[in-house]
């Protein structure tokens, strides 16, 4: 064999190993992307199965398990900005929502109980009741899930 044949074999082997490395990187990248896509869904499923709390655009949203009025862990921390706003002289609005499954009267009563639980949590944080307005419970007509409909929203007025 000549020196030129050895050089050609080296180039061919380099290209082959490069292609193999590229395929492996592509497979790992696709796998990681798939894992990240599915990782967000269990969080939403957890919210559907139990209580949770989110802050979106300055509005604190408490989500509830079906048929329950238990507040999610971390609720007091989520209400920190709301409490500061009240101490700065602002008023807050607590709105209860419920889904369309089951008896509408029972759902409205449960939404009211949930809103009262949030009001009580605010009172425990030093918010006076005259700073809080409770809005009549509403049935959610949006296209979201029932778990998203079972919520209480707290906003600054």
N, CA, C and O atoms as a GROMACS GRO file, in nm:
protein
  628
    1UNK      N    1   0.082  -0.118   0.000
    1UNK     CA    2   0.000   0.000   0.000
    1UNK      C    3   0.086   0.124   0.000
    1UNK      O    4   0.196   0.129   0.055
    2UNK      N    5   0.032   0.223  -0.064
    2UNK     CA    6   0.110   0.345  -0.072
    2UNK      C    7   0.067   0.443   0.036
    2UNK      O    8  -0.034   0.423   0.104
    3UNK      N    9   0.143   0.546   0.048
    3UNK     CA   10   0.115   0.650   0.147
    3UNK      C   11  -0.014   0.724   0.113
    3UNK      O   12  -0.086   0.768   0.203
    4UNK      N   13  -0.044   0.737  -0.015
    4UNK     CA   14  -0.165   0.807  -0.057
    4UNK      C   15  -0.289   0.725  -0.020
    4UNK      O   16  -0.391   0.783   0.018
    5UNK      N   17  -0.283   0.592  -0.029
    5UNK     CA   18  -0.395   0.506   0.010
    5UNK      C   19  -0.422   0.521   0.159
    5UNK      O   20  -0.538   0.524   0.201
    6UNK      N   21  -0.315   0.530   0.240
    6UNK     CA   22  -0.332   0.548   0.385
    6UNK      C   23  -0.400   0.681   0.415
    6UNK      O   24  -0.483   0.690   0.505
    7UNK      N   25  -0.363   0.784   0.341
    7UNK     CA   26  -0.424   0.915   0.360
    7UNK      C   27  -0.572   0.912   0.324
    7UNK      O   28  -0.654   0.971   0.394
    8UNK      N   29  -0.608   0.843   0.216
    8UNK     CA   30  -0.748   0.834   0.173
    8UNK      C   31  -0.831   0.755   0.275
    8UNK      O   32  -0.944   0.793   0.306
    9UNK      N   33  -0.775   0.647   0.329
    9UNK     CA   34  -0.845   0.568   0.430
    9UNK      C   35  -0.868   0.653   0.554
    9UNK      O   36  -0.974   0.645   0.616
   10UNK      N   37  -0.769   0.733   0.592
   10UNK     CA   38  -0.783   0.821   0.708
   10UNK      C   39  -0.895   0.922   0.689
   10UNK      O   40  -0.971   0.949   0.782
   11UNK      N   41  -0.906   0.978   0.570
   11UNK     CA   42  -1.011   1.075   0.541
   11UNK      C   43  -1.147   1.006   0.545
   11UNK      O   44  -1.241   1.060   0.604
   12UNK      N   45  -1.158   0.889   0.483
   12UNK     CA   46  -1.285   0.815   0.481
   12UNK      C   47  -1.326   0.778   0.623
   12UNK      O   48  -1.443   0.795   0.660
   13UNK      N   49  -1.233   0.728   0.703
   13UNK     CA   50  -1.265   0.693   0.842
   13UNK      C   51  -1.306   0.817   0.921
   13UNK      O   52  -1.396   0.810   1.004
   14UNK      N   53  -1.241   0.929   0.897
   14UNK     CA   54  -1.277   1.055   0.964
   14UNK      C   55  -1.419   1.097   0.931
   14UNK      O   56  -1.494   1.140   1.019
   15UNK      N   57  -1.456   1.086   0.804
   15UNK     CA   58  -1.591   1.121   0.762
   15UNK      C   59  -1.693   1.026   0.825
   15UNK      O   60  -1.797   1.070   0.872
   16UNK      N   61  -1.663   0.898   0.825
   16UNK     CA   62  -1.754   0.798   0.883
   16UNK      C   63  -1.774   0.825   1.032
   16UNK      O   64  -1.888   0.826   1.080
   17UNK      N   65  -1.666   0.848   1.106
   17UNK     CA   66  -1.678   0.876   1.249
   17UNK      C   67  -1.752   1.008   1.274
   17UNK      O   68  -1.827   1.021   1.371
   18UNK      N   69  -1.732   1.105   1.188
   18UNK     CA   70  -1.803   1.233   1.198
   18UNK      C   71  -1.953   1.216   1.180
   18UNK      O   72  -2.032   1.274   1.254
   19UNK      N   73  -1.991   1.135   1.081
   19UNK     CA   74  -2.133   1.109   1.056
   19UNK      C   75  -2.193   1.033   1.174
   19UNK      O   76  -2.305   1.064   1.216
   20UNK      N   77  -2.123   0.936   1.227
   20UNK     CA   78  -2.172   0.860   1.343
   20UNK      C   79  -2.192   0.953   1.463
   20UNK      O   80  -2.293   0.945   1.532
   21UNK      N   81  -2.094   1.042   1.487
   21UNK     CA   82  -2.107   1.137   1.598
   21UNK      C   83  -2.226   1.230   1.577
   21UNK      O   84  -2.296   1.262   1.673
   22UNK      N   85  -2.248   1.274   1.454
   22UNK     CA   86  -2.360   1.362   1.423
   22UNK      C   87  -2.494   1.291   1.447
   22UNK      O   88  -2.586   1.351   1.501
   23UNK      N   89  -2.504   1.165   1.406
   23UNK     CA   90  -2.627   1.087   1.427
   23UNK      C   91  -2.652   1.068   1.577
   23UNK      O   92  -2.766   1.082   1.623
   24UNK      N   93  -2.548   1.037   1.653
   24UNK     CA   94  -2.564   1.019   1.798
   24UNK      C   95  -2.610   1.150   1.863
   24UNK      O   96  -2.700   1.148   1.947
   25UNK      N   97  -2.550   1.262   1.825
   25UNK     CA   98  -2.589   1.391   1.880
   25UNK      C   99  -2.734   1.424   1.844
   25UNK      O  100  -2.807   1.479   1.927
   26UNK      N  101  -2.776   1.391   1.724
   26UNK     CA  102  -2.912   1.416   1.682
   26UNK      C  103  -3.010   1.332   1.764
   26UNK      O  104  -3.113   1.383   1.808
   27UNK      N  105  -2.980   1.205   1.784
   27UNK     CA  106  -3.067   1.116   1.863
   27UNK      C  107  -3.076   1.166   2.008
   27UNK      O  108  -3.184   1.170   2.065
   28UNK      N  109  -2.963   1.204   2.066
   28UNK     CA  110  -2.963   1.253   2.204
   28UNK      C  111  -3.042   1.384   2.212
   28UNK      O  112  -3.119   1.403   2.306
   29UNK      N  113  -3.026   1.473   2.115
   29UNK     CA  114  -3.099   1.600   2.114
   29UNK      C  115  -3.249   1.579   2.103
   29UNK      O  116  -3.326   1.643   2.175
   30UNK      N  117  -3.292   1.491   2.015
   30UNK     CA  118  -3.434   1.462   2.000
   30UNK      C  119  -3.489   1.399   2.128
   30UNK      O  120  -3.599   1.432   2.171
   31UNK      N  121  -3.414   1.309   2.187
   31UNK     CA  122  -3.457   1.246   2.312
   31UNK      C  123  -3.474   1.350   2.422
   31UNK      O  124  -3.573   1.347   2.494
   32UNK      N  125  -3.379   1.439   2.435
   32UNK     CA  126  -3.385   1.543   2.538
   32UNK      C  127  -3.503   1.636   2.514
   32UNK      O  128  -3.571   1.676   2.608
   33UNK      N  129  -3.528   1.672   2.390
   33UNK     CA  130  -3.642   1.757   2.356
   33UNK      C  131  -3.772   1.688   2.395
   33UNK      O  132  -3.862   1.751   2.451
   34UNK      N  133  -3.783   1.559   2.365
   34UNK     CA  134  -3.904   1.484   2.398
   34UNK      C  135  -3.924   1.478   2.549
   34UNK      O  136  -4.036   1.492   2.597
   35UNK      N  137  -3.819   1.456   2.622
   35UNK     CA  138  -3.828   1.451   2.769
   35UNK      C  139  -3.876   1.584   2.823
   35UNK      O  140  -3.961   1.588   2.912
   36UNK      N  141  -3.823   1.695   2.771
   36UNK     CA  142  -3.864   1.828   2.818
   36UNK      C  143  -4.008   1.858   2.782
   36UNK      O  144  -4.077   1.924   2.860
   37UNK      N  145  -4.057   1.812   2.669
   37UNK     CA  146  -4.195   1.834   2.630
   37UNK      C  147  -4.289   1.761   2.724
   37UNK      O  148  -4.393   1.816   2.763
   38UNK      N  149  -4.256   1.640   2.762
   38UNK     CA  150  -4.343   1.562   2.848
   38UNK      C  151  -4.327   1.598   2.994
   38UNK      O  152  -4.414   1.566   3.075
   39UNK      N  153  -4.218   1.663   3.031
   39UNK     CA  154  -4.196   1.701   3.169
   39UNK      C  155  -4.296   1.806   3.213
   39UNK      O  156  -4.332   1.810   3.331
   40UNK      N  157  -4.343   1.892   3.124
   40UNK     CA  158  -4.439   1.995   3.160
   40UNK      C  159  -4.577   1.937   3.187
   40UNK      O  160  -4.654   1.994   3.264
   41UNK      N  161  -4.611   1.827   3.126
   41UNK     CA  162  -4.743   1.769   3.142
   41UNK      C  163  -4.770   1.712   3.280
   41UNK      O  164  -4.882   1.729   3.330
   42UNK      N  165  -4.675   1.645   3.347
   42UNK     CA  166  -4.705   1.599   3.482
   42UNK      C  167  -4.736   1.713   3.578
   42UNK      O  168  -4.816   1.694   3.669
   43UNK      N  169  -4.677   1.831   3.561
   43UNK     CA  170  -4.707   1.945   3.647
   43UNK      C  171  -4.853   1.985   3.628
   43UNK      O  172  -4.923   2.015   3.725
   44UNK      N  173  -4.898   1.987   3.504
   44UNK     CA  174  -5.037   2.020   3.478
   44UNK      C  175  -5.128   1.912   3.533
   44UNK      O  176  -5.236   1.942   3.585
   45UNK      N  177  -5.087   1.787   3.522
   45UNK     CA  178  -5.167   1.678   3.577
   45UNK      C  179  -5.174   1.687   3.728
   45UNK      O  180  -5.278   1.658   3.788
   46UNK      N  181  -5.063   1.727   3.792
   46UNK     CA  182  -5.064   1.741   3.938
   46UNK      C  183  -5.162   1.850   3.977
   46UNK      O  184  -5.233   1.836   4.076
   47UNK      N  185  -5.165   1.959   3.901
   47UNK     CA  186  -5.260   2.066   3.930
   47UNK      C  187  -5.403   2.016   3.913
   47UNK      O  188  -5.493   2.059   3.985
   48UNK      N  189  -5.424   1.924   3.818
   48UNK     CA  190  -5.557   1.872   3.794
   48UNK      C  191  -5.601   1.782   3.909
   48UNK      O  192  -5.721   1.773   3.939
   49UNK      N  193  -5.509   1.714   3.973
   49UNK     CA  194  -5.541   1.618   4.077
   49UNK      C  195  -5.544   1.677   4.217
   49UNK      O  196  -5.602   1.617   4.307
   50UNK      N  197  -5.484   1.791   4.238
   50UNK     CA  198  -5.477   1.846   4.373
   50UNK      C  199  -5.468   1.997   4.370
   50UNK      O  200  -5.479   2.061   4.265
   51UNK      N  201  -5.448   2.052   4.488
   51UNK     CA  202  -5.440   2.197   4.502
   51UNK      C  203  -5.305   2.248   4.454
   51UNK      O  204  -5.202   2.183   4.471
   52UNK      N  205  -5.308   2.366   4.392
   52UNK     CA  206  -5.185   2.432   4.350
   52UNK      C  207  -5.209   2.582   4.349
   52UNK      O  208  -5.323   2.628   4.359
   53UNK      N  209  -5.101   2.657   4.336
   53UNK     CA  210  -5.112   2.803   4.332
   53UNK      C  211  -5.014   2.856   4.229
   53UNK      O  212  -4.902   2.808   4.217
   54UNK      N  213  -5.058   2.958   4.153
   54UNK     CA  214  -4.973   3.022   4.052
   54UNK      C  215  -4.992   3.172   4.061
   54UNK      O  216  -5.098   3.220   4.101
   55UNK      N  217  -4.888   3.246   4.024
   55UNK     CA  218  -4.898   3.391   4.012
   55UNK      C  219  -4.874   3.424   3.866
   55UNK      O  220  -4.768   3.395   3.811
   56UNK      N  221  -4.975   3.485   3.802
   56UNK     CA  222  -4.967   3.521   3.661
   56UNK      C  223  -5.009   3.665   3.643
   56UNK      O  224  -5.125   3.700   3.667
   57UNK      N  225  -4.917   3.749   3.602
   57UNK     CA  226  -4.949   3.889   3.575
   57UNK      C  227  -4.999   3.963   3.698
   57UNK      O  228  -5.084   4.051   3.686
   58UNK      N  229  -4.948   3.931   3.814
   58UNK     CA  230  -4.990   3.997   3.937
   58UNK      C  231  -5.116   3.939   3.998
   58UNK      O  232  -5.159   3.985   4.104
   59UNK      N  233  -5.177   3.841   3.934
   59UNK     CA  234  -5.297   3.777   3.985
   59UNK      C  235  -5.256   3.643   4.046
   59UNK      O  236  -5.191   3.561   3.980
   60UNK      N  237  -5.297   3.621   4.172
   60UNK     CA  238  -5.268   3.494   4.238
   60UNK      C  239  -5.386   3.402   4.211
   60UNK      O  240  -5.501   3.435   4.240
   61UNK      N  241  -5.355   3.285   4.155
   61UNK     CA  242  -5.460   3.188   4.121
   61UNK      C  243  -5.442   3.063   4.205
   61UNK      O  244  -5.341   2.994   4.195
   62UNK      N  245  -5.543   3.035   4.287
   62UNK     CA  246  -5.545   2.912   4.366
   62UNK      C  247  -5.631   2.811   4.292
   62UNK      O  248  -5.745   2.840   4.256
   63UNK      N  249  -5.575   2.693   4.268
   63UNK     CA  250  -5.649   2.584   4.203
   63UNK      C  251  -5.680   2.479   4.310
   63UNK      O  252  -5.602   2.458   4.402
   64UNK      N  253  -5.795   2.413   4.296
   64UNK     CA  254  -5.843   2.322   4.398
   64UNK      C  255  -5.873   2.184   4.341
   64UNK      O  256  -5.908   2.168   4.224
   65UNK      N  257  -5.858   2.084   4.426
   65UNK     CA  258  -5.897   1.949   4.390
   65UNK      C  259  -6.048   1.944   4.380
   65UNK      O  260  -6.118   2.022   4.445
   66UNK      N  261  -6.097   1.854   4.302
   66UNK     CA  262  -6.241   1.839   4.283
   66UNK      C  263  -6.310   1.812   4.417
   66UNK      O  264  -6.271   1.720   4.490
   67UNK      N  265  -6.412   1.891   4.448
   67UNK     CA  266  -6.490   1.871   4.569
   67UNK      C  267  -6.422   1.917   4.697
   67UNK      O  268  -6.473   1.890   4.806
   68UNK      N  269  -6.309   1.985   4.688
   68UNK     CA  270  -6.235   2.026   4.808
   68UNK      C  271  -6.212   2.176   4.808
   68UNK      O  272  -6.217   2.242   4.705
   69UNK      N  273  -6.186   2.228   4.929
   69UNK     CA  274  -6.157   2.371   4.945
   69UNK      C  275  -6.024   2.391   5.018
   69UNK      O  276  -6.002   2.495   5.079
   70UNK      N  277  -5.936   2.292   5.011
   70UNK     CA  278  -5.806   2.301   5.078
   70UNK      C  279  -5.711   2.387   4.995
   70UNK      O  280  -5.697   2.369   4.874
   71UNK      N  281  -5.645   2.482   5.064
   71UNK     CA  282  -5.549   2.569   4.996
   71UNK      C  283  -5.420   2.494   4.969
   71UNK      O  284  -5.380   2.406   5.045
   72UNK      N  285  -5.355   2.531   4.861
   72UNK     CA  286  -5.228   2.471   4.823
   72UNK      C  287  -5.117   2.520   4.914
   72UNK      O  288  -5.121   2.632   4.965
   73UNK      N  289  -5.018   2.436   4.932
   73UNK     CA  290  -4.898   2.477   5.004
   73UNK      C  291  -4.832   2.588   4.924
   73UNK      O  292  -4.833   2.586   4.801
   74UNK      N  293  -4.774   2.684   4.992
   74UNK     CA  294  -4.709   2.795   4.925
   74UNK      C  295  -4.802   2.911   4.897
   74UNK      O  296  -4.761   3.009   4.835
   75UNK      N  297  -4.925   2.902   4.942
   75UNK     CA  298  -5.022   3.008   4.918
   75UNK      C  299  -4.982   3.140   4.983
   75UNK      O  300  -4.997   3.246   4.923
   76UNK      N  301  -4.932   3.133   5.106
   76UNK     CA  302  -4.893   3.257   5.176
   76UNK      C  303  -4.781   3.328   5.103
   76UNK      O  304  -4.781   3.451   5.094
   77UNK      N  305  -4.685   3.253   5.051
   77UNK     CA  306  -4.575   3.313   4.976
   77UNK      C  307  -4.626   3.378   4.848
   77UNK      O  308  -4.578   3.484   4.808
   78UNK      N  309  -4.723   3.314   4.784
   78UNK     CA  310  -4.778   3.368   4.660
   78UNK      C  311  -4.855   3.498   4.685
   78UNK      O  312  -4.866   3.581   4.595
   79UNK      N  313  -4.908   3.515   4.806
   79UNK     CA  314  -4.987   3.634   4.838
   79UNK      C  315  -4.903   3.752   4.887
   79UNK      O  316  -4.958   3.857   4.919
   80UNK      N  317  -4.771   3.737   4.892
   80UNK     CA  318  -4.684   3.841   4.946
   80UNK      C  319  -4.705   3.976   4.878
   80UNK      O  320  -4.723   4.077   4.946
   81UNK      N  321  -4.704   3.980   4.746
   81UNK     CA  322  -4.722   4.107   4.674
   81UNK      C  323  -4.861   4.166   4.698
   81UNK      O  324  -4.877   4.288   4.705
   82UNK      N  325  -4.961   4.079   4.709
   82UNK     CA  326  -5.098   4.125   4.736
   82UNK      C  327  -5.103   4.192   4.873
   82UNK      O  328  -5.162   4.300   4.887
   83UNK      N  329  -5.042   4.132   4.973
   83UNK     CA  330  -5.040   4.186   5.109
   83UNK      C  331  -4.968   4.321   5.110
   83UNK      O  332  -5.013   4.416   5.174
   84UNK      N  333  -4.856   4.330   5.039
   84UNK     CA  334  -4.784   4.458   5.031
   84UNK      C  335  -4.871   4.566   4.967
   84UNK      O  336  -4.869   4.681   5.010
   85UNK      N  337  -4.947   4.531   4.865
   85UNK     CA  338  -5.035   4.626   4.798
   85UNK      C  339  -5.144   4.675   4.893
   85UNK      O  340  -5.179   4.793   4.893
   86UNK      N  341  -5.198   4.585   4.974
   86UNK     CA  342  -5.301   4.623   5.071
   86UNK      C  343  -5.243   4.719   5.174
   86UNK      O  344  -5.307   4.818   5.210
   87UNK      N  345  -5.123   4.689   5.221
   87UNK     CA  346  -5.059   4.777   5.320
   87UNK      C  347  -5.024   4.913   5.259
   87UNK      O  348  -5.003   5.010   5.332
   88UNK      N  349  -5.017   4.920   5.127
   88UNK     CA  350  -4.992   5.047   5.058
   88UNK      C  351  -5.122   5.120   5.028
   88UNK      O  352  -5.120   5.225   4.962
   89UNK      N  353  -5.235   5.068   5.074
   89UNK     CA  354  -5.363   5.135   5.059
   89UNK      C  355  -5.453   5.082   4.949
   89UNK      O  356  -5.562   5.136   4.928
   90UNK      N  357  -5.412   4.980   4.879
   90UNK     CA  358  -5.494   4.924   4.770
   90UNK      C  359  -5.599   4.828   4.828
   90UNK      O  360  -5.583   4.776   4.938
   91UNK      N  361  -5.703   4.807   4.751
   91UNK     CA  362  -5.803   4.706   4.784
   91UNK      C  363  -5.780   4.586   4.694
   91UNK      O  364  -5.719   4.597   4.588
   92UNK      N  365  -5.831   4.470   4.738
   92UNK     CA  366  -5.815   4.350   4.656
   92UNK      C  367  -5.951   4.287   4.628
   92UNK      O  368  -6.048   4.305   4.702
   93UNK      N  369  -5.954   4.214   4.520
   93UNK     CA  370  -6.074   4.144   4.477
   93UNK      C  371  -6.047   3.995   4.477
   93UNK      O  372  -5.947   3.949   4.422
   94UNK      N  373  -6.136   3.920   4.540
   94UNK     CA  374  -6.127   3.774   4.540
   94UNK      C  375  -6.244   3.723   4.458
   94UNK      O  376  -6.360   3.748   4.491
   95UNK      N  377  -6.213   3.650   4.350
   95UNK     CA  378  -6.316   3.596   4.260
   95UNK      C  379  -6.308   3.445   4.261
   95UNK      O  380  -6.202   3.387   4.240
   96UNK      N  381  -6.421   3.381   4.286
   96UNK     CA  382  -6.428   3.235   4.284
   96UNK      C  383  -6.489   3.186   4.155
   96UNK      O  384  -6.582   3.247   4.101
   97UNK      N  385  -6.436   3.077   4.104
   97UNK     CA  386  -6.486   3.017   3.980
   97UNK      C  387  -6.508   2.868   4.003
   97UNK      O  388  -6.445   2.807   4.090
   98UNK      N  389  -6.598   2.810   3.926
   98UNK     CA  390  -6.619   2.665   3.934
   98UNK      C  391  -6.646   2.609   3.796
   98UNK      O  392  -6.677   2.681   3.701
   99UNK      N  393  -6.633   2.476   3.788
   99UNK     CA  394  -6.655   2.410   3.660
   99UNK      C  395  -6.803   2.380   3.641
   99UNK      O  396  -6.885   2.412   3.726
  100UNK      N  397  -6.835   2.320   3.529
  100UNK     CA  398  -6.975   2.293   3.494
  100UNK      C  399  -7.017   2.150   3.525
  100UNK      O  400  -7.129   2.110   3.493
  101UNK      N  401  -6.929   2.072   3.588
  101UNK     CA  402  -6.965   1.933   3.616
  101UNK      C  403  -7.043   1.926   3.747
  101UNK      O  404  -7.012   1.997   3.842
  102UNK      N  405  -7.143   1.840   3.752
  102UNK     CA  406  -7.220   1.820   3.874
  102UNK      C  407  -7.326   1.927   3.893
  102UNK      O  408  -7.364   1.997   3.799
  103UNK      N  409  -7.372   1.939   4.017
  103UNK     CA  410  -7.479   2.031   4.054
  103UNK      C  411  -7.428   2.175   4.059
  103UNK      O  412  -7.331   2.205   4.130
  104UNK      N  413  -7.491   2.264   3.985
  104UNK     CA  414  -7.446   2.403   3.976
  104UNK      C  415  -7.454   2.475   4.110
  104UNK      O  416  -7.366   2.555   4.142
  105UNK      N  417  -7.559   2.448   4.188
  105UNK     CA  418  -7.574   2.513   4.319
  105UNK      C  419  -7.465   2.468   4.414
  105UNK      O  420  -7.406   2.549   4.485
  106UNK      N  421  -7.438   2.339   4.416
  106UNK     CA  422  -7.331   2.287   4.502
  106UNK      C  423  -7.195   2.342   4.459
  106UNK      O  424  -7.111   2.375   4.543
  107UNK      N  425  -7.173   2.352   4.328
  107UNK     CA  426  -7.047   2.408   4.277
  107UNK      C  427  -7.030   2.553   4.319
  107UNK      O  428  -6.921   2.593   4.359
  108UNK      N  429  -7.137   2.631   4.310
  108UNK     CA  430  -7.132   2.772   4.349
  108UNK      C  431  -7.100   2.784   4.498
  108UNK      O  432  -7.022   2.871   4.538
  109UNK      N  433  -7.161   2.700   4.580
  109UNK     CA  434  -7.134   2.702   4.724
  109UNK      C  435  -6.990   2.663   4.753
  109UNK      O  436  -6.925   2.724   4.838
  110UNK      N  437  -6.939   2.563   4.684
  110UNK     CA  438  -6.800   2.522   4.703
  110UNK      C  439  -6.705   2.632   4.659
  110UNK      O  440  -6.603   2.655   4.724
  111UNK      N  441  -6.736   2.700   4.548
  111UNK     CA  442  -6.653   2.813   4.503
  111UNK      C  443  -6.653   2.923   4.608
  111UNK      O  444  -6.550   2.987   4.632
  112UNK      N  445  -6.767   2.946   4.671
  112UNK     CA  446  -6.775   3.047   4.778
  112UNK      C  447  -6.688   3.006   4.897
  112UNK      O  448  -6.616   3.088   4.952
  113UNK      N  449  -6.695   2.879   4.935
  113UNK     CA  450  -6.613   2.830   5.047
  113UNK      C  451  -6.464   2.844   5.016
  113UNK      O  452  -6.385   2.878   5.104
  114UNK      N  453  -6.427   2.818   4.893
  114UNK     CA  454  -6.287   2.834   4.853
  114UNK      C  455  -6.243   2.979   4.863
  114UNK      O  456  -6.134   3.009   4.912
  115UNK      N  457  -6.329   3.070   4.816
  115UNK     CA  458  -6.296   3.213   4.824
  115UNK      C  459  -6.284   3.258   4.969
  115UNK      O  460  -6.198   3.339   5.002
  116UNK      N  461  -6.371   3.206   5.056
  116UNK     CA  462  -6.364   3.240   5.197
  116UNK      C  463  -6.235   3.187   5.261
  116UNK      O  464  -6.178   3.251   5.349
  117UNK      N  465  -6.190   3.071   5.217
  117UNK     CA  466  -6.062   3.016   5.266
  117UNK      C  467  -5.947   3.109   5.229
  117UNK      O  468  -5.858   3.134   5.311
  118UNK      N  469  -5.949   3.159   5.107
  118UNK     CA  470  -5.844   3.252   5.063
  118UNK      C  471  -5.854   3.381   5.143
  118UNK      O  472  -5.752   3.436   5.185
  119UNK      N  473  -5.976   3.430   5.164
  119UNK     CA  474  -5.994   3.551   5.246
  119UNK      C  475  -5.939   3.531   5.387
  119UNK      O  476  -5.874   3.619   5.442
  120UNK      N  477  -5.966   3.413   5.445
  120UNK     CA  478  -5.915   3.383   5.578
  120UNK      C  479  -5.762   3.378   5.581
  120UNK      O  480  -5.700   3.421   5.678
  121UNK      N  481  -5.703   3.325   5.474
  121UNK     CA  482  -5.556   3.321   5.465
  121UNK      C  483  -5.501   3.463   5.461
  121UNK      O  484  -5.398   3.492   5.523
  122UNK      N  485  -5.568   3.552   5.388
  122UNK     CA  486  -5.525   3.692   5.382
  122UNK      C  487  -5.541   3.759   5.519
  122UNK      O  488  -5.455   3.838   5.560
  123UNK      N  489  -5.650   3.729   5.589
  123UNK     CA  490  -5.671   3.785   5.723
  123UNK      C  491  -5.559   3.740   5.817
  123UNK      O  492  -5.512   3.818   5.900
  124UNK      N  493  -5.517   3.615   5.804
  124UNK     CA  494  -5.408   3.564   5.887
  124UNK      C  495  -5.276   3.635   5.856
  124UNK      O  496  -5.186   3.637   5.939
  125UNK      N  497  -5.266   3.692   5.736
  125UNK     CA  498  -5.147   3.766   5.697
  125UNK      C  499  -5.158   3.915   5.729
  125UNK      O  500  -5.071   3.994   5.693
  126UNK      N  501  -5.267   3.954   5.798
  126UNK     CA  502  -5.281   4.092   5.841
  126UNK      C  503  -5.364   4.181   5.751
  126UNK      O  504  -5.360   4.303   5.764
  127UNK      N  505  -5.439   4.124   5.659
  127UNK     CA  506  -5.523   4.203   5.569
  127UNK      C  507  -5.660   4.221   5.634
  127UNK      O  508  -5.727   4.124   5.669
  128UNK      N  509  -5.702   4.348   5.649
  128UNK     CA  510  -5.832   4.378   5.708
  128UNK      C  511  -5.944   4.343   5.610
  128UNK      O  512  -5.928   4.358   5.489
  129UNK      N  513  -6.057   4.296   5.664
  129UNK     CA  514  -6.168   4.255   5.578
  129UNK      C  515  -6.226   4.370   5.497
  129UNK      O  516  -6.282   4.347   5.390
  130UNK      N  517  -6.214   4.494   5.545
  130UNK     CA  518  -6.268   4.606   5.469
  130UNK      C  519  -6.182   4.639   5.347
  130UNK      O  520  -6.221   4.722   5.265
  131UNK      N  521  -6.066   4.576   5.333
  131UNK     CA  522  -5.980   4.593   5.217
  131UNK      C  523  -6.006   4.486   5.110
  131UNK      O  524  -5.946   4.488   5.002
  132UNK      N  525  -6.097   4.393   5.143
  132UNK     CA  526  -6.122   4.278   5.056
  132UNK      C  527  -6.265   4.283   5.002
  132UNK      O  528  -6.360   4.302   5.078
  133UNK      N  529  -6.278   4.266   4.871
  133UNK     CA  530  -6.409   4.252   4.809
  133UNK      C  531  -6.422   4.110   4.756
  133UNK      O  532  -6.335   4.062   4.683
  134UNK      N  533  -6.531   4.044   4.794
  134UNK     CA  534  -6.558   3.909   4.743
  134UNK      C  535  -6.656   3.920   4.627
  134UNK      O  536  -6.761   3.981   4.639
  135UNK      N  537  -6.620   3.860   4.516
  135UNK     CA  538  -6.707   3.859   4.398
  135UNK      C  539  -6.785   3.728   4.396
  135UNK      O  540  -6.732   3.623   4.430
  136UNK      N  541  -6.911   3.736   4.357
  136UNK     CA  542  -6.998   3.619   4.351
  136UNK      C  543  -6.934   3.511   4.263
  136UNK      O  544  -6.881   3.542   4.156
  137UNK      N  545  -6.939   3.385   4.308
  137UNK     CA  546  -6.881   3.276   4.227
  137UNK      C  547  -6.942   3.269   4.088
  137UNK      O  548  -7.061   3.291   4.068
  138UNK      N  549  -6.856   3.237   3.993
  138UNK     CA  550  -6.898   3.227   3.853
  138UNK      C  551  -6.862   3.090   3.798
  138UNK      O  552  -6.762   3.029   3.837
  139UNK      N  553  -6.944   3.044   3.705
  139UNK     CA  554  -6.909   2.923   3.632
  139UNK      C  555  -6.816   2.963   3.520
  139UNK      O  556  -6.842   3.060   3.448
  140UNK      N  557  -6.708   2.890   3.505
  140UNK     CA  558  -6.613   2.919   3.399
  140UNK      C  559  -6.667   2.864   3.268
  140UNK      O  560  -6.702   2.747   3.258
  141UNK      N  561  -6.674   2.950   3.168
  141UNK     CA  562  -6.725   2.910   3.038
  141UNK      C  563  -6.613   2.895   2.936
  141UNK      O  564  -6.638   2.868   2.819
  142UNK      N  565  -6.489   2.911   2.981
  142UNK     CA  566  -6.375   2.902   2.891
  142UNK      C  567  -6.354   2.759   2.845
  142UNK      O  568  -6.418   2.666   2.894
  143UNK      N  569  -6.264   2.743   2.751
  143UNK     CA  570  -6.238   2.611   2.694
  143UNK      C  571  -6.135   2.532   2.773
  143UNK      O  572  -6.095   2.424   2.731
  144UNK      N  573  -6.090   2.584   2.887
  144UNK     CA  574  -5.990   2.515   2.967
  144UNK      C  575  -6.047   2.390   3.034
  144UNK      O  576  -6.164   2.358   3.018
  145UNK      N  577  -5.962   2.323   3.108
  145UNK     CA  578  -6.004   2.200   3.175
  145UNK      C  579  -6.085   2.233   3.300
  145UNK      O  580  -6.087   2.348   3.346
  146UNK      N  581  -6.152   2.131   3.355
  146UNK     CA  582  -6.226   2.149   3.479
  146UNK      C  583  -6.132   2.187   3.592
  146UNK      O  584  -6.169   2.266   3.680
  147UNK      N  585  -6.010   2.133   3.592
  147UNK     CA  586  -5.913   2.167   3.697
  147UNK      C  587  -5.877   2.315   3.692
  147UNK      O  588  -5.857   2.376   3.797
  148UNK      N  589  -5.869   2.374   3.573
  148UNK     CA  590  -5.841   2.517   3.560
  148UNK      C  591  -5.960   2.600   3.603
  148UNK      O  592  -5.944   2.714   3.648
  149UNK      N  593  -6.080   2.545   3.589
  149UNK     CA  594  -6.201   2.617   3.626
  149UNK      C  595  -6.219   2.624   3.777
  149UNK      O  596  -6.277   2.720   3.828
  150UNK      N  597  -6.170   2.525   3.850
  150UNK     CA  598  -6.184   2.522   3.997
  150UNK      C  599  -6.075   2.609   4.059
  150UNK      O  600  -5.971   2.560   4.103
  151UNK      N  601  -6.102   2.741   4.060
  151UNK     CA  602  -5.998   2.832   4.108
  151UNK      C  603  -6.058   2.952   4.180
  151UNK      O  604  -6.176   2.982   4.169
  152UNK      N  605  -5.970   3.018   4.254
  152UNK     CA  606  -5.999   3.147   4.314
  152UNK      C  607  -5.887   3.240   4.269
  152UNK      O  608  -5.769   3.205   4.280
  153UNK      N  609  -5.923   3.357   4.220
  153UNK     CA  610  -5.824   3.456   4.176
  153UNK      C  611  -5.824   3.573   4.272
  153UNK      O  612  -5.930   3.622   4.312
  154UNK      N  613  -5.705   3.619   4.308
  154UNK     CA  614  -5.687   3.734   4.395
  154UNK      C  615  -5.612   3.840   4.315
  154UNK      O  616  -5.501   3.815   4.267
  155UNK      N  617  -5.674   3.959   4.302
  155UNK     CA  618  -5.610   4.065   4.226
  155UNK      C  619  -5.619   4.198   4.300
  155UNK      O  620  -5.708   4.218   4.383
  156UNK      N  621  -5.526   4.287   4.268
  156UNK     CA  622  -5.525   4.421   4.328
  156UNK      C  623  -5.613   4.511   4.244
  156UNK      O  624  -5.609   4.507   4.121
  157UNK      N  625  -5.695   4.593   4.312
  157UNK     CA  626  -5.785   4.687   4.243
  157UNK      C  627  -5.726   4.825   4.241
  157UNK      O  628  -5.787   4.918   4.188
   0.00000   0.00000   0.00000
